Amino acid sequence: MKMKSWLGGLLLAGGLLFTGCQNEEAPAVKFAVNELVSGDSLTVFPGQQLTLSYSAENMTGLEVATLPDNWKAEVDPQSSKILITAPVAEAREGVYPVILQAKGDGSIASFTVMVELEMYDRSKGVFVLNEGNMTTENGSLSYISPSGTVVADAYKTSNGTELGNVCQDMSVAGGLLYIISQNGDQAPTGAQFNNDGMLVIADARTLQKKNAFSCADLAQVEWPTHIAALDKQHVYIRDKKGIWRLDTESRQLTFVEGSEGAPQAPFVVMNGRVYTYYSSSYFGYIWEISPDADKINKITLPMYGITYAINTVLGIRAAGENEFWVVAHGFGNYSVGKYNLETKKMVQKRIEGAPDVASSGAIFTSSGNQFYYASGTSIFKVSFDDEESGEEFFADVNSFGNKACMLYNGIAVHPVTGHLYVNTIKEYQTYTENNIWVVNTTSQNLVTHYDNVTRFPAGFYFPDLQT
């Protein structure tokens, strides 16, 4: 992003600014930053480094005359580059002037770059959590800014270290990000990974690491897949056994009574409680966990007629205040419904497609009363605006572009922009060839796309508006 500033305009009013005593016999120094005009603005994120290439004539020295507090700058005359690094610990959002001064024999040329430090909690931003390759690399966290700038490994940019191997899920609470990985710092083979561990807690604005837990710290937890945080004392982790509550301050784990067999699916956080689901032979349930007690409160879902029977719950999501989207299967039919916690009633509609259950459990998404689910490479839409509205075909991911071969780990609608985000990869063996597609849900037109950003994406996450 580039934009002219009043300061840059002032500096350019008479061309480059020259000060000091002029030596008529010495040629004037000439200085320029490639592809920029003095006063242009560049966006940078906490911990990110800007590399400015420059050209100069008749220059005897170059210095950074004005630099924001806590920033770092390095001039490399051999490569004709200036490296400017934004802070993390003391990062302050804003637009700041960086003034460069090129000195010659008897003259000085000044050049100004306006650096805009942007935080990661913008309401229109998007996080993409990446698993990474299980055997060769750590997980990572990508970020797409509201203007479309991509920070491919934002966590590493802020910390210089990496997330755990096979990142699975992320939760936001109290200004903190809680990121859980399946293998953490230890591979299934027993080999050690060099990373920050199984659970990483980072500042939501800067991504600076605040706390971390290694596999040894969470020795009771085996192959975790999902996480939900209410506060520092109530962080819930789903693993192969069930659900654990972690107090991140005392570092104590407590098993949630009755949570054996918890599904490999995202939690729902609503009204200060955590929810997931469970299915028995004939009934479906919503499980509620209150911070008041480390046990499951079982809520039985209503079982309707054969057409809309609920034998197996496939997933739940928040649908509004005290309401859940519930995707279910029963007697050969699939349905989606809205269940109200207070009235105990459910409004259901039958769907024709078989919703995919991705490894992350992210099989569907919603925007208001519009529900979207994926089946193969097709995306379908179900409207709950009225009883007559039904299911309709929305799009096939292959229509987005010739690289959209297979949908990987779900879809998500941005809660602010209303745009649908879709992850695709070419194939498992060539996972580095991938795309993020952004679709207007009203016109169904492609808004934009990002190529080769992900590394086995676990899903999309959006900054918490309450953070």
C-alpha positions in Angstrom: 0.0 0.0 0.0 1.3 3.4 -0.9 -0.1 6.8 -0.2 1.3 10.3 -0.3 1.7 12.2 3.0 1.7 15.9 3.7 5.2 15.5 5.1 6.4 13.9 1.9 4.8 16.6 -0.1 6.6 19.3 2.0 9.9 17.6 1.5 9.3 17.4 -2.3 8.1 20.9 -2.7 11.4 21.9 -4.3 12.7 18.4 -5.1 15.0 16.8 -2.7 15.8 18.9 0.4 19.4 20.1 0.5 20.9 21.6 3.7 24.3 22.6 4.9 27.1 24.6 3.3 27.3 24.1 -0.5 30.8 23.5 -1.9 30.5 24.8 -5.5 33.3 22.5 -6.6 31.7 19.3 -5.1 28.9 17.6 -7.0 25.6 17.4 -5.2 24.6 14.2 -3.6 21.7 12.3 -5.2 19.8 9.7 -3.2 16.6 7.6 -3.9 14.8 4.6 -2.5 13.9 2.3 -5.3 10.3 2.3 -6.4 9.3 4.9 -3.8 8.8 8.7 -3.8 9.8 10.6 -0.6 6.7 10.7 1.6 5.3 7.3 0.5 3.8 5.1 3.1 4.5 1.4 3.7 2.6 -1.0 6.1 4.5 -3.1 8.5 3.5 -5.5 11.3 5.0 -6.2 14.7 8.4 -7.8 14.3 8.4 -7.5 10.6 11.4 -6.2 8.7 11.2 -3.7 5.8 14.0 -3.9 3.3 14.6 -0.7 1.3 16.9 -0.8 -1.7 18.5 2.5 -2.5 20.7 4.1 -5.1 23.0 7.1 -4.7 25.5 9.3 -6.4 28.3 11.3 -4.8 27.4 10.0 -1.4 30.0 9.7 1.4 27.7 8.4 4.1 24.1 7.4 4.9 22.3 7.5 8.3 18.8 7.1 9.6 18.2 10.5 11.1 14.7 9.9 12.5 13.4 6.6 13.7 10.3 5.8 15.9 11.0 4.7 19.5 11.9 1.0 19.9 12.4 0.5 16.2 15.7 -0.8 14.7 17.4 0.3 11.6 20.6 -1.0 9.8 22.3 0.4 6.8 24.2 -2.1 4.6 26.2 -0.1 2.1 27.6 -3.2 0.4 24.2 -4.3 -0.7 22.7 -0.8 -0.9 19.9 -1.8 1.5 18.4 -0.3 4.6 16.7 -2.8 7.0 14.0 -1.3 9.3 12.5 -3.6 11.9 9.3 -2.9 13.8 9.1 -3.7 17.5 7.0 -6.4 19.1 7.1 -5.9 22.9 6.7 -2.1 22.7 4.7 -1.9 19.5 2.4 1.1 19.1 0.0 1.3 16.2 0.3 4.4 14.1 2.0 6.1 11.2 5.6 7.3 11.8 8.2 9.1 9.7 11.6 7.4 9.0 13.9 10.1 7.7 17.1 9.0 5.8 19.9 11.4 5.3 22.5 10.9 2.5 25.6 13.0 3.0 28.0 14.2 0.4 30.9 16.7 0.3 29.1 19.8 1.3 25.5 18.6 0.8 22.8 16.4 2.3 19.8 14.8 0.6 16.9 13.7 2.8 14.3 11.1 2.0 11.2 10.3 4.1 9.4 7.0 4.3 6.1 6.9 6.4 5.9 3.5 8.1 2.4 2.5 9.2 2.5 -0.1 12.0 -0.6 -2.2 11.9 -1.7 -4.7 14.6 -3.1 -8.2 14.1 -6.5 -7.5 15.8 -8.2 -5.5 13.0 -11.8 -6.6 12.8 -11.6 -7.3 9.1 -8.4 -9.3 9.3 -8.1 -13.1 8.8 -5.9 -15.7 10.4 -5.1 -19.0 8.7 -3.7 -21.6 11.0 -1.4 -24.1 9.2 -0.6 -27.7 10.3 2.6 -27.9 8.5 4.0 -31.2 7.2 3.8 -33.8 10.0 7.2 -35.2 9.3 9.3 -32.2 8.2 8.0 -28.9 9.4 6.3 -27.0 12.2 3.0 -25.3 12.1 2.5 -21.7 11.3 0.0 -18.8 11.5 -0.6 -16.7 8.4 -2.4 -13.4 8.4 -4.3 -11.5 5.8 -4.8 -7.8 6.6 -8.0 -5.9 5.7 -6.1 -4.3 2.8 -5.0 -7.7 1.5 -1.4 -7.8 2.7 -0.3 -11.3 3.6 2.1 -12.1 6.4 3.0 -15.7 5.6 4.4 -16.7 9.0 3.2 -14.0 11.3 3.9 -15.8 14.6 7.6 -16.5 13.6 7.8 -12.9 12.4 6.9 -11.6 15.9 8.9 -14.1 17.9 11.7 -15.6 15.8 10.5 -19.1 16.9 7.8 -21.4 15.5 4.6 -23.0 16.6 4.3 -26.7 17.3 4.1 -29.5 14.8 0.6 -30.1 13.2 -1.3 -27.1 14.6 -4.9 -28.1 15.0 -7.0 -25.3 16.4 -7.0 -21.8 17.9 -9.2 -19.9 20.4 -9.3 -16.2 21.3 -10.1 -14.9 24.8 -9.1 -11.9 27.0 -6.7 -10.5 24.4 -4.8 -13.7 24.0 -4.6 -16.4 21.3 -4.5 -20.0 22.4 -2.9 -22.3 19.7 -2.9 -26.1 20.1 -0.8 -28.5 18.1 -1.1 -32.3 17.8 2.6 -33.2 18.2 4.0 -30.1 19.8 7.7 -30.4 20.1 7.9 -34.2 19.8 7.3 -36.2 16.6 5.3 -39.5 16.8 8.7 -41.2 16.0 10.2 -39.7 19.2 12.3 -37.1 17.4 12.3 -33.6 18.8 11.1 -30.6 16.9 12.6 -27.2 17.5 9.5 -25.1 18.4 7.5 -23.5 21.2 5.6 -26.6 22.2 2.1 -28.2 22.2 0.2 -25.1 23.5 1.3 -21.6 22.7 -0.4 -18.5 24.1 0.3 -15.2 22.3 -0.8 -11.6 22.5 -3.7 -11.1 20.1 -2.5 -7.7 18.9 1.2 -8.4 18.4 1.5 -12.2 18.4 4.2 -11.9 21.0 4.5 -15.2 23.0 3.2 -14.9 26.5 3.2 -18.5 27.7 4.0 -22.0 26.3 3.5 -25.6 27.2 5.7 -28.4 25.9 4.6 -32.1 25.4 6.3 -32.8 28.8 4.2 -30.0 30.4 1.0 -31.6 29.1 2.1 -35.2 29.4 -1.5 -36.4 30.2 -2.8 -34.9 26.9 -2.6 -37.3 23.9 -3.1 -36.1 20.3 -5.1 -32.9 21.1 -7.3 -31.6 18.3 -9.4 -28.6 19.6 -9.2 -25.9 22.1 -11.6 -23.3 23.7 -10.6 -20.6 26.2 -12.8 -18.7 28.5 -10.0 -17.1 30.6 -6.5 -18.1 31.9 -8.0 -20.5 34.4 -10.5 -22.2 32.0 -8.8 -23.4 28.8 -10.4 -26.6 27.5 -8.5 -29.1 25.3 -10.0 -32.1 23.5 -7.8 -35.1 23.0 -8.2 -38.9 22.4 -9.5 -39.5 25.9 -11.9 -36.6 26.3 -11.8 -33.0 27.5 -9.3 -31.5 29.9 -9.4 -28.1 31.7 -6.1 -26.3 31.9 -5.3 -23.6 34.4 -2.5 -21.8 32.5 -1.4 -19.9 35.6 -1.1 -22.9 38.0 -0.3 -25.2 35.0 -2.7 -27.8 36.4 -4.7 -30.1 34.2 -8.1 -31.4 35.3 -10.2 -34.0 33.4 -13.8 -33.0 32.7 -16.0 -35.6 34.2 -18.2 -37.4 31.7 -16.3 -36.1 28.6 -15.0 -39.5 27.4 -15.3 -39.9 23.6 -15.7 -36.1 22.9 -15.8 -35.6 19.2 -13.0 -34.3 17.0 -14.7 -31.1 16.3 -14.5 -27.4 17.1 -16.0 -26.2 20.4 -18.6 -23.4 20.7 -18.1 -20.7 23.2 -21.3 -19.0 24.2 -22.5 -17.0 27.3 -19.4 -17.8 29.3 -19.7 -21.6 28.7 -18.2 -24.1 26.4 -20.2 -26.5 24.2 -19.6 -29.6 22.1 -21.8 -32.5 21.1 -22.2 -36.3 21.4 -24.3 -39.1 19.8 -25.4 -42.3 21.3 -27.2 -45.2 19.5 -30.5 -43.3 19.1 -30.1 -39.8 20.5 -28.0 -36.7 19.9 -26.8 -34.4 22.7 -25.2 -31.1 23.3 -22.6 -31.1 26.0 -22.3 -28.0 28.1 -19.3 -27.2 30.3 -19.6 -24.4 32.9 -16.6 -22.8 34.6 -18.3 -23.6 37.9 -17.8 -27.4 37.6 -15.4 -29.7 35.8 -18.2 -32.0 34.4 -20.5 -32.4 31.5 -24.1 -31.2 31.6 -25.9 -33.3 29.0 -28.7 -31.6 26.9 -30.8 -34.0 24.9 -31.7 -32.8 21.4 -35.3 -33.4 20.3 -35.8 -36.4 18.0 -38.4 -35.5 15.3 -40.0 -37.7 12.6 -38.1 -40.1 10.4 -37.3 -37.5 7.8 -35.5 -35.3 10.3 -34.4 -37.8 12.9 -31.2 -37.1 14.8 -29.2 -40.3 15.4 -25.8 -38.9 14.7 -24.8 -35.3 15.3 -22.1 -34.2 12.8 -21.3 -30.8 14.1 -22.6 -27.7 15.9 -21.9 -24.0 15.6 -23.2 -20.8 17.2 -26.3 -19.5 15.4 -27.0 -16.5 17.6 -27.9 -15.8 21.2 -28.7 -19.2 22.9 -29.0 -20.9 19.5 -26.9 -23.6 17.7 -26.7 -24.8 14.2 -26.9 -28.6 14.4 -25.9 -30.8 11.4 -27.2 -34.3 11.9 -27.9 -37.7 10.2 -30.7 -40.0 10.9 -32.3 -43.0 9.0 -30.4 -42.2 5.8 -31.2 -38.5 5.7 -29.1 -35.4 6.5 -30.5 -32.3 8.1 -29.5 -28.9 9.4 -31.4 -27.2 12.2 -31.4 -24.4 14.7 -31.7 -25.5 18.3 -32.6 -23.0 21.0 -31.2 -23.6 24.5 -34.0 -21.8 26.3 -37.1 -23.1 24.4 -35.5 -26.5 23.8 -37.0 -26.4 20.3 -35.4 -27.1 16.9 -36.3 -25.9 13.4 -34.9 -28.3 10.8 -34.5 -28.6 7.1 -33.4 -31.6 5.1 -30.3 -31.3 3.0 -29.6 -33.6 0.0 -25.8 -33.6 0.1 -23.6 -35.5 2.5 -21.6 -32.8 4.5 -17.9 -33.6 4.6 -16.2 -34.0 7.9 -12.7 -32.6 7.5 -9.9 -33.5 9.8 -10.4 -30.2 11.6 -14.2 -30.9 11.9 -14.9 -27.7 10.1 -17.6 -28.9 7.8 -19.9 -25.8 7.6 -20.2 -22.1 8.2 -23.0 -19.5 8.4 -23.8 -15.9 7.9 -27.0 -14.7 9.6 -29.7 -17.0 8.6 -27.7 -18.4 5.7 -26.0 -21.8 6.2 -23.2 -23.2 4.0 -21.8 -26.6 3.8 -19.3 -28.5 1.7 -19.8 -31.9 0.0 -16.8 -32.9 -2.1 -15.8 -29.9 -4.1 -19.3 -28.5 -4.1 -20.7 -25.8 -1.7 -24.4 -25.6 -0.9 -26.5 -22.9 0.7 -29.5 -23.4 2.9 -31.6 -20.3 3.8 -33.5 -20.1 7.1 -35.2 -16.8 6.3 -38.5 -18.5 6.1 -40.1 -22.0 6.0 -40.3 -22.0 2.2 -36.7 -21.3 1.6 -34.7 -24.4 0.8 -31.3 -25.7 -0.3 -29.5 -24.4 -3.4 -26.2 -25.1 -5.1 -23.8 -22.2 -4.3 -20.5 -23.0 -6.1 -18.0 -25.7 -7.1 -14.5 -24.8 -5.9 -13.1 -25.8 -9.4 -15.1 -22.9 -10.8 -12.8 -20.5 -8.9 -9.8 -21.4 -10.9 -7.9 -24.3 -12.6 -5.8 -24.8 -9.4 -8.7 -25.4 -7.1 -8.5 -29.2 -7.1 -9.6 -30.3 -3.6 -11.1 -28.5 -0.7 -9.0 -28.8 2.5 -10.3 -28.3 6.0 -13.4 -26.4 5.6 -14.9 -23.1 4.8 -15.7 -19.9 6.8 -17.7 -16.7 6.4 -16.1 -13.6 7.7 -18.4 -12.2 10.4 -17.6 -8.6 9.4 -17.2 -8.6 5.6 -19.6 -11.4 5.0 -17.2 -12.9 2.4 -16.8 -16.7 2.1 -13.2 -18.0 2.6 -12.3 -21.4 1.0 -9.0 -23.3 1.3 -8.0 -25.6 -1.5 -4.8 -27.6 -2.3 -3.7 -29.3 -5.5 -3.2 -32.6 -3.8 -1.6 -34.0 -0.7 1.8 -34.6 -2.3 2.0 -31.1 -3.7 0.4 -29.2 -0.8 2.6 -26.2 -1.3 0.5 -25.5 -4.4 -2.6 -24.1 -2.8 -5.1 -21.3 -2.9 -7.3 -19.2 -0.6 -10.5 -18.1 -2.4 -12.6 -15.2 -1.2 -16.2 -15.2 -2.5 -19.0 -12.6 -2.3 -21.9 -14.5 -0.8 -24.4 -12.2 -2.3 -23.3 -12.1 -5.9 -21.4 -15.4 -5.7 -18.5 -13.7 -7.6 -14.9 -14.2 -6.7 -13.5 -11.2 -4.8 -9.9 -12.2 -4.7 -7.6 -15.1 -4.2 -4.2 -15.8 -2.6 -1.7 -18.3 -4.1 0.6 -20.6 -2.2 0.1 -19.1 1.3 -0.9 -22.2 3.3 0.8 -25.3 4.5 -2.0 -27.9 5.1 -4.4 -25.3 6.5 -6.3 -26.2 9.7 -8.9 -23.5 9.2 -9.8 -19.8 9.2 -10.0 -17.7 12.3 -11.1 -14.1 12.8 -10.0 -11.6 15.4 -12.3 -11.5 18.4 -14.2 -8.2 18.2 -14.3 -8.1 22.0 -10.5 -8.4 22.3 
